[in-house]
Amino acid sequence: MSVEVVMPKMGESIQEGTILRWVKNVGDVVERDDVLLEISTDKVDTEVPSPAAGKIIEIRAAEGDVVEVGKVIAILSADANATVSAPAPTASSERVTAPVPSPAPTPTPAPAAAPAPAPAQTATATGTVDVVMPKMGESIQEGTILRWVKNVGDKVERDDVLLEISTDKVDTEVPSPADGVLVAQLAAEGAVVEVGAVIAQLSSGSSAAGQQQQSTATATAPATAPAPAPAPAPAPAPAPATATATATATATATNGASKPASVPAGVGSAVLTAVPRESGGRFYSPLVRSIASAEGLSVQELDAIAGTGLEGRVTKNDILNYLGNRGSRPAAAPAPATTAAPAPSKSAPTSAPAQGGGMVYDAFPNINIPVTDDIEVIPMDRVRQLIAEHMVRSKHTSPHVTSVAEADVTGIVKLREKTKNDFLKRNGVKLTYTPFFGVAICEAVKQFPGINVSVDGKNILRHKKTNLGMATALPDGNLIVPVIKNGGALNVSGMAHAMQDLADRARNKKLAPDDIQGGTITLTNVGTFGSLFGSPVINQPQTAIIAVGAIQKRPVVRELDGEDVIVIRHMMYISITYDHRVIDGSLAGQALRAVTQSLEAMNENTVTL
């Protein structure tokens, strides 16, 4: 069985990467998470780890080649004794930009597995298109197969829905990348699959008919380790056996096992099973896990390191800085007493001190409330758990402060009442108040760009574009925040179209990966539910969120011809919750005042719809 290594997606706008250096060569035996090569993109240079244990039988891109995201760059065989393919294209400068045919592990069928279903490699004569697990968010590393819409043997056209997947941020459909016949499903419903892993194969050639008998039983392989363990070899050679145990143990840990699997000692990737992919609500990359294992860091010690990456993740520099300050203790020495002490009760947050004073907190403390007949126990669904973790992490990342102002939006109310019917007929979307709020926020950001920032370690990242997040309630009671890209370039009509489109697709699970990435500031309309104002939680890694309350008629004092008079106006409260690490009260107050001034200036004489 072969495993395909694909060019990973290293950012929401990254479509290709350059091969800098191959660390491993054809014929090398590798363990899961061993570094295979180094790549460079527009945003980052990084290492690509092996997705499974095995032997490199083919390299499809040479050093210096530019390769599209998702394209196959190398082939591994789970059989360490496999025959390698022809020499890799190490001298070629040809860019790998076309769909790469599906590889054949060996030119002839394996002699030992005779009565198994027809192997998929028969499609290589006419070419096979790989369908990979898409990246559905900047922090998303894996997805779950919810349902296969198409079955093996079905004919599909480009953009037909093949399957439905679920990730930490969104449930969505995966379209077909090409016309053809679905010849293989490589992940079963319910399987958890790493981003970039091949989940299906399409063929448009004459050999597709033979492949229609491909059994979907292959989809029962662990999704995060696409290569199933090979059948037991006649001779118990130590290297393949170790690789098999390693892959199985790693897959078990990846799929949520609470205890590390038992694997042979002394194998690099086997040691990685002692460092889970996620602990305390924080994801650890293969590189960080590899360093932690090599240096003998315990999970408690790793959890205590203050992460400067996205959503508090530990980066390579974080762990190396920690090791540099850790002293000269032996690598396998136990963690310091402060972190190796018995774990505290789940009724209190984990209080292990981290480098730089940070702490790791438990989003789900167990307070042991007795469950009686008058209490209904409702387990949190996956999305609600993720929201809970995100909210707790945000509160412990940013010191939240909220300022509130009041705006007279009578001009907007009159404008909307006068034009909403014509606007609907002309544009096909409803004219709500929210687009006016979005435009006002973007105008305020232009005047005070200091609120349109993120924090990365000790650096402030000022965003040049205003990518406006729009908090959207879903029918199941959960929340998602699609992003209006470059909102500062839109007028009220453009904002209305963008908001309606994103809201509709969010509620129908039609959002694309890019729709939920890259937000720089967020708008939440708490007035939709009748609230006067709110103090929302910052959507990390942003540093400000603006809430708008319900519009109400209220008596207010105005000056007319030098006299104070009481008049009825449409009033609303606006709040800004901000990260006091980088946004001070004066800046937040000025920005909030700019929002109110922009709203109060909107009327039928100043706004063209």
C-alpha positions in Angstrom: 0.0 0.0 0.0 1.4 3.4 -1.0 1.0 6.7 0.8 1.1 10.0 -1.1 2.9 13.1 0.2 1.3 16.3 -1.0 2.4 19.9 -1.1 0.8 21.3 2.1 -1.2 24.5 2.3 0.8 27.0 4.4 -1.7 29.9 4.5 -5.1 31.0 3.2 -3.7 32.8 0.1 -0.9 30.3 -0.6 -1.4 28.3 -3.8 2.1 26.9 -4.3 5.4 26.1 -2.7 9.0 25.7 -3.8 11.0 22.6 -3.0 14.1 23.9 -1.1 15.8 20.7 -0.1 15.1 17.0 0.1 16.2 15.7 3.5 15.4 12.1 2.6 16.2 10.3 -0.7 14.5 7.5 -2.7 15.1 4.3 -0.9 15.3 5.8 2.6 13.2 4.2 5.3 11.4 6.8 7.3 9.3 7.0 10.4 6.1 8.9 10.8 6.9 12.7 11.4 10.5 12.3 10.2 11.3 15.4 8.1 11.2 14.6 4.4 12.0 17.9 2.8 12.1 21.7 3.3 9.7 24.0 1.3 9.4 27.7 0.9 6.2 29.7 0.3 5.4 33.4 0.1 4.8 33.5 3.8 7.1 30.9 5.5 9.9 28.4 5.0 9.1 25.1 6.8 9.7 21.4 7.0 7.3 18.8 5.7 7.1 15.7 7.9 6.3 12.2 6.8 2.6 11.3 7.1 3.4 7.7 7.8 6.2 5.2 8.4 7.6 3.5 5.3 10.1 3.7 2.5 10.4 6.4 -0.1 9.9 4.8 -3.5 9.4 7.9 -5.6 10.2 11.6 -5.5 8.1 13.6 -8.0 9.5 17.1 -7.6 13.0 18.3 -7.8 14.8 20.9 -5.6 13.8 24.3 -7.0 10.5 23.1 -8.5 7.4 25.2 -7.8 4.5 22.9 -6.9 0.8 23.6 -6.5 -0.8 23.0 -3.1 -2.3 19.5 -2.9 -0.1 18.0 -5.7 1.7 14.8 -5.0 5.5 15.3 -4.4 6.6 11.9 -3.1 5.4 8.4 -2.7 6.0 6.2 0.4 5.5 2.4 0.6 4.5 0.8 3.8 6.7 -2.1 2.8 10.2 -1.2 3.7 11.5 -3.8 1.2 9.5 -2.3 -1.8 11.3 -1.8 -5.1 11.9 1.8 -5.7 10.7 3.6 -8.9 12.9 5.1 -11.5 15.2 7.8 -10.3 13.4 11.0 -9.1 13.3 14.0 -11.4 16.1 15.6 -9.5 17.5 17.4 -12.5 14.2 18.6 -13.9 13.2 22.2 -13.7 9.7 21.5 -14.9 6.9 22.9 -12.6 4.5 20.4 -11.3 1.3 22.2 -12.1 -1.0 19.6 -13.7 -2.9 16.9 -11.8 -0.5 14.2 -10.9 -1.5 10.6 -11.8 -2.1 8.2 -8.8 1.0 6.2 -8.1 1.4 2.5 -8.3 3.3 1.1 -5.3 4.8 -1.7 -7.5 4.4 -2.5 -11.2 2.9 -5.9 -10.4 0.4 -7.0 -7.8 1.8 -8.1 -4.4 2.0 -11.9 -4.3 0.7 -12.3 -0.8 -2.6 -10.5 -0.9 -4.2 -12.4 -3.8 -7.9 -12.6 -3.2 -8.3 -8.9 -2.1 -10.4 -6.4 -4.1 -8.9 -5.1 -7.4 -6.1 -2.7 -6.6 -6.5 0.9 -7.5 -3.3 1.3 -9.3 -4.8 0.0 -12.5 -6.0 3.5 -13.3 -2.5 4.8 -13.8 -2.6 4.1 -17.5 -5.0 7.0 -18.1 -4.4 9.1 -15.1 -6.1 9.5 -11.7 -7.1 12.7 -10.0 -6.6 12.8 -6.2 -9.2 14.4 -4.0 -7.5 15.7 -0.8 -8.9 16.8 2.6 -9.2 20.6 2.2 -7.9 23.1 4.7 -11.0 24.8 6.2 -9.4 27.3 8.4 -6.0 28.7 9.3 -5.8 26.6 12.5 -7.5 23.5 11.2 -5.3 20.4 10.8 -7.9 17.7 10.2 -11.5 17.0 9.2 -14.1 14.3 9.8 -15.9 12.5 7.0 -19.6 13.0 7.7 -21.2 11.4 4.6 -20.2 10.2 1.2 -22.7 11.7 -1.4 -21.2 9.8 -4.3 -20.3 6.1 -4.3 -17.5 4.1 -6.0 -18.5 3.8 -9.6 -20.5 6.9 -9.8 -19.9 9.3 -12.7 -19.3 12.9 -11.5 -18.8 16.2 -13.1 -16.5 19.0 -11.9 -17.9 20.7 -8.9 -20.4 17.9 -8.1 -20.6 17.3 -4.4 -18.5 14.2 -3.5 -18.9 14.2 0.3 -19.6 16.2 3.4 -16.9 17.0 6.0 -16.8 18.6 9.4 -14.0 20.5 11.0 -13.5 22.5 14.1 -14.9 25.6 12.4 -17.4 24.6 9.8 -19.3 21.8 8.2 -19.2 21.9 4.4 -19.3 20.0 1.2 -16.3 18.9 -0.9 -16.8 19.3 -4.7 -15.2 17.2 -7.3 -12.0 18.7 -8.8 -12.7 17.2 -12.2 -15.0 15.2 -14.4 -14.7 11.4 -14.1 -15.7 8.3 -12.3 -15.2 7.9 -8.5 -12.9 4.8 -8.4 -11.8 4.8 -4.7 -13.0 6.1 -1.3 -9.9 6.1 0.9 -11.6 7.3 4.1 -14.8 5.9 5.7 -17.7 8.0 7.1 -16.7 9.1 10.6 -13.0 8.9 9.9 -10.7 11.8 11.0 -8.4 12.8 8.1 -5.4 15.1 8.2 -5.5 18.2 5.9 -3.8 17.4 2.6 -4.3 13.6 2.9 -5.9 11.9 -0.2 -9.5 10.8 0.6 -10.7 9.8 -2.8 -9.6 9.2 -6.4 -11.3 9.9 -9.7 -10.5 8.4 -13.1 -11.8 9.5 -16.5 -10.1 6.7 -18.5 -11.3 3.4 -20.0 -9.8 1.6 -17.0 -12.3 3.2 -14.7 -14.8 0.4 -15.3 -12.4 -2.1 -13.8 -11.8 0.1 -10.8 -15.5 0.4 -10.0 -15.2 -2.9 -8.2 -12.8 -1.2 -5.8 -14.1 -2.0 -2.3 -14.7 0.9 0.0 -13.4 -1.4 2.7 -10.1 0.4 2.2 -11.7 3.4 3.8 -11.6 1.7 7.2 -7.9 2.7 7.4 -7.1 5.2 10.2 -7.8 8.5 8.4 -4.9 10.5 9.8 -2.5 7.7 8.7 -3.8 7.0 5.2 -1.5 3.9 4.8 -2.9 0.8 6.6 -0.4 -1.4 8.2 0.8 -4.1 5.7 -0.1 -7.7 6.1 2.3 -9.6 8.4 5.4 -10.4 6.5 6.7 -14.0 6.6 10.0 -12.9 8.1 9.5 -10.6 11.2 12.0 -8.1 10.0 12.5 -5.5 12.9 12.2 -2.3 10.7 8.8 -3.0 9.1 7.4 -4.3 12.4 8.5 -1.2 14.2 7.1 1.1 11.5 3.8 -0.7 11.7 3.6 -0.4 15.4 4.5 3.2 15.2 1.9 4.1 12.6 -0.8 2.2 14.5 0.2 3.9 17.8 0.3 7.3 16.3 -3.0 6.9 14.6 -4.6 5.8 17.8 -3.2 8.8 19.6 -4.4 11.1 16.8 -7.9 9.7 17.0 -8.3 10.7 20.6 -7.0 7.8 22.7 -6.3 9.1 26.2 -3.4 6.8 26.8 -0.3 6.5 24.6 0.0 3.2 22.7 2.7 0.7 23.5 5.4 0.9 21.0 9.0 -0.3 20.8 11.4 1.9 22.6 14.2 3.8 20.7 12.2 4.6 17.7 11.9 8.4 17.0 8.3 8.4 15.9 7.3 5.9 18.5 8.4 8.3 21.2 6.1 10.9 19.6 3.1 8.9 20.9 3.9 10.1 24.4 3.3 13.7 23.2 -0.3 14.0 22.0 -1.3 16.1 19.0 -3.5 18.1 21.3 -3.3 18.7 25.1 -5.1 21.3 27.2 -7.0 22.5 24.1 -3.8 23.4 22.3 -2.5 21.6 19.1 1.2 20.6 18.8 2.7 20.3 15.4 4.8 17.3 14.4 8.0 19.4 14.6 7.3 20.5 18.1 6.3 17.0 19.2 9.5 15.7 17.7 11.7 18.2 19.5 9.8 17.6 22.8 10.3 13.8 22.5 14.0 14.2 21.6 14.6 16.5 24.6 12.6 14.4 27.0 9.9 17.0 27.8 6.9 15.7 29.6 3.4 16.6 28.4 2.9 18.8 31.6 6.1 20.6 30.8 5.1 21.2 27.2 1.7 22.4 28.3 3.4 25.0 30.5 5.3 26.7 27.7 3.7 30.0 26.7 2.9 29.8 23.0 3.4 32.8 20.7 1.8 31.2 17.7 -1.8 31.3 16.4 -4.3 30.8 19.2 -1.5 30.3 21.7 0.3 27.4 19.9 3.9 26.5 20.8 6.2 27.3 17.9 9.6 25.9 17.1 11.2 29.1 18.5 9.1 28.9 21.7 10.2 25.4 22.5 13.9 26.1 21.6 13.9 29.2 23.7 12.4 27.2 26.6 15.1 24.5 26.2 17.7 27.2 26.1 16.5 28.5 29.5 15.9 25.0 30.9 19.4 24.4 32.0 21.7 21.5 31.5 19.6 18.7 33.0 19.7 15.3 31.2 17.2 15.1 28.4 15.2 12.3 30.1 15.1 14.1 33.4 11.7 14.5 34.9 9.9 17.8 34.6 10.5 20.4 37.4 8.5 19.9 40.6 6.2 22.8 39.7 4.9 21.0 36.6 5.4 17.3 37.6 3.3 17.7 40.8 0.0 15.8 40.9 -2.5 17.4 38.5 -5.0 19.7 40.2 -8.6 18.9 40.5 -10.6 19.7 37.4 -12.7 22.0 39.6 -10.0 24.6 39.1 -8.0 25.7 36.1 -4.6 24.1 35.5 -2.2 26.4 37.1 1.2 25.2 35.8 3.3 28.4 35.3 4.5 28.9 31.8 7.5 30.7 30.3 6.7 34.4 30.4 4.1 33.9 33.1 1.3 32.3 30.9 -0.9 29.5 32.2 -2.9 26.7 30.6 -6.5 26.7 31.6 -9.2 23.9 31.5 -12.3 25.0 29.6 -14.3 22.2 31.2 -13.8 22.0 35.0 -15.7 19.2 36.7 -17.5 20.7 39.6 -19.3 17.5 40.5 -22.9 18.7 40.7 -25.1 15.8 41.8 -27.3 14.7 38.9 -30.8 14.1 40.1 -34.1 13.4 38.3 -34.8 17.1 37.9 -31.6 17.7 35.9 -31.3 16.9 32.2 -27.8 16.1 31.1 -27.1 17.5 27.6 -23.6 16.6 26.3 -22.0 19.5 24.4 -21.7 18.9 20.7 -18.3 19.2 19.0 -18.8 22.8 17.8 -20.0 24.0 21.2 -16.9 22.4 22.9 -14.7 24.2 20.4 -16.5 27.5 21.0 -16.1 27.0 24.8 -12.4 26.4 24.4 -12.0 29.4 22.1 -13.8 31.7 24.6 -11.8 30.5 27.6 -8.5 30.9 25.7 -9.4 34.4 24.5 -10.3 35.5 28.0 -6.9 34.2 29.3 -5.0 35.7 26.3 -6.4 39.2 26.2 -7.2 41.6 29.1 -10.7 42.6 27.9 -12.0 46.1 28.4 -15.3 47.4 27.0 -16.3 51.0 26.2 -19.9 52.1 25.3 -21.3 55.0 23.3 -24.7 56.0 22.0 -25.6 56.9 18.4 -28.6 58.7 16.9 -29.4 56.6 13.8 -32.7 58.4 12.9 -31.3 59.3 9.4 -30.5 55.6 8.7 -33.9 54.4 9.9 -35.7 56.9 7.6 -33.4 56.1 4.7 -34.0 52.4 5.1 -37.8 52.7 5.4 -37.9 54.8 2.3 -35.8 52.6 0.1 -35.9 49.0 1.4 -38.6 47.8 -1.0 -37.0 49.3 -4.1 -33.6 48.0 -2.9 -35.0 44.4 -2.6 -36.5 44.6 -6.1 -33.4 46.1 -7.7 -30.7 44.0 -5.9 -32.4 40.8 -4.8 -31.2 41.2 -1.2 -32.9 42.7 1.8 -31.6 46.1 3.1 -31.0 45.6 6.9 -29.3 47.9 9.3 -26.2 45.7 9.6 -24.5 46.9 6.3 -24.6 50.5 7.6 -22.8 49.3 10.8 -20.2 47.4 8.7 -19.4 50.4 6.6 -19.2 52.7 9.7 -16.7 50.3 11.3 -14.5 50.2 8.2 -14.6 54.0 8.0 -13.4 54.2 11.7 -10.6 51.7 11.0 -9.3 54.0 8.2 -9.1 56.8 10.7 -7.7 54.7 13.6 -5.8 51.7 12.1 -4.5 50.9 15.6 -7.6 48.9 16.4 -7.1 46.7 13.3 -4.2 44.7 14.7 -3.1 41.3 16.0 -0.4 40.4 18.5 2.3 37.9 17.7 4.6 37.4 20.6 5.9 40.8 21.4 5.1 42.2 17.9 2.0 44.1 16.8 0.8 43.2 13.4 -1.1 46.1 11.8 -3.4 44.9 9.0 -3.5 47.1 5.9 -6.9 45.8 4.9 -10.1 45.6 7.0 -11.4 42.1 6.8 -14.6 42.4 8.7 -15.8 39.3 10.7 -19.5 39.0 10.9 -20.8 36.9 13.9 -23.6 34.7 12.5 -26.0 32.6 14.6 -26.6 29.1 13.1 -29.9 27.2 13.2 -28.4 24.7 15.6 -27.7 27.4 18.1 -24.0 27.6 17.5 -22.0 30.5 16.1 -19.7 31.1 13.2 -17.8 34.2 12.0 -17.5 34.4 8.2 -15.2 37.2 6.9 -15.9 40.1 4.5 -12.6 40.5 2.8 -11.4 44.1 2.2 -14.6 45.6 3.7 -13.1 49.1 3.5 -13.6 49.0 -0.3 -17.4 48.4 -0.1 -20.3 50.9 0.1 -23.6 50.1 1.8 -24.9 48.2 -1.2 -21.8 46.1 -1.6 -21.7 45.4 2.1 -25.4 44.3 2.0 -24.7 41.8 -0.8 -21.6 40.4 0.9 -23.3 40.0 4.3 -26.4 38.4 2.8 -24.3 36.0 0.7 -22.1 34.9 3.7 -25.1 34.6 6.1 -27.0 32.4 3.6 -24.1 30.1 3.0 -23.2 29.9 6.6 -26.7 28.7 7.6 -26.7 26.2 4.7 -23.2 24.9 5.3 -21.9 26.2 2.0 -19.0 28.3 3.2 -15.7 27.9 1.4 -12.4 27.6 3.4 -11.4 31.2 2.7 -14.7 32.6 3.9 -13.8 31.9 7.6 -10.2 33.0 7.5 -8.2 36.2 7.9 -10.6 38.4 9.9 -9.0 41.5 11.4 -11.9 43.0 13.4 -15.4 41.6 14.1 -19.0 43.0 14.2 -21.7 41.4 16.3 -25.3 42.6 16.1 -26.6 41.8 19.6 -29.6 44.1 18.9 -31.0 41.4 16.6 -32.2 39.6 19.8 -33.3 42.7 21.6 -30.2 43.4 23.7 -29.4 47.1 24.3 -25.7 46.5 24.2 -23.2 43.7 24.8 -19.7 43.1 26.0 -18.6 40.2 23.7 -15.4 38.1 23.8 -12.6 39.0 21.4 -12.3 36.7 18.4 -8.6 35.7 18.6 -6.1 36.6 17.1 -8.0 39.9 16.6 -7.8 42.6 19.3 -11.2 44.3 18.9 -14.9 43.4 18.5 -17.7 45.9 18.1 -21.3 45.2 19.2 -24.3 47.1 18.1 -27.5 47.1 20.2 -31.2 47.4 19.5 -32.5 50.6 17.9 -35.2 52.2 20.1 -37.2 55.4 20.0 -36.2 57.5 23.0 -36.8 61.1 24.1 -33.5 63.0 23.9 -32.5 66.6 24.4 -31.6 68.6 21.4 -30.8 72.3 20.9 -33.1 74.2 18.5 -32.7 77.9 17.9 -30.6 78.2 21.1 -33.2 76.4 23.2 -33.1 72.9 24.6 -36.0 70.8 23.4 -37.0 67.2 24.0 -37.5 65.2 20.7 -38.1 61.6 19.8 -35.1 60.0 18.0 -34.0 56.5 17.0 -31.1 55.7 19.4 -28.8 52.8 19.8 -25.8 51.8 21.9 -22.5 50.7 20.4 -19.7 49.0 22.4 -16.1 48.1 21.6 -14.4 45.4 23.5 -10.6 45.6 23.0 -7.3 43.9 24.0 -5.8 46.3 26.6 -2.3 44.9 25.9 -2.2 46.9 22.6 -5.3 49.1 22.6 -5.6 51.8 25.2 -8.8 53.5 26.3 -8.1 56.7 24.4 -7.6 54.9 21.1 -10.7 52.7 21.7 -12.8 55.7 22.6 -11.7 57.7 19.6 -12.4 54.8 17.3 -15.8 54.2 18.9 -16.6 57.9 18.5 -15.7 57.7 14.8 -18.2 54.8 14.4 -21.0 56.8 15.9 -20.1 59.9 13.9 -20.2 57.9 10.7 -23.6 56.4 11.5 -25.1 59.7 12.5 -23.9 61.3 9.2 -25.7 58.6 7.1 -29.1 59.7 5.7 -30.9 60.0 2.3 -28.7 63.0 1.3 -25.3 61.3 2.0 -25.9 57.7 1.1 -26.5 56.4 -2.4 -28.0 52.9 -2.6 
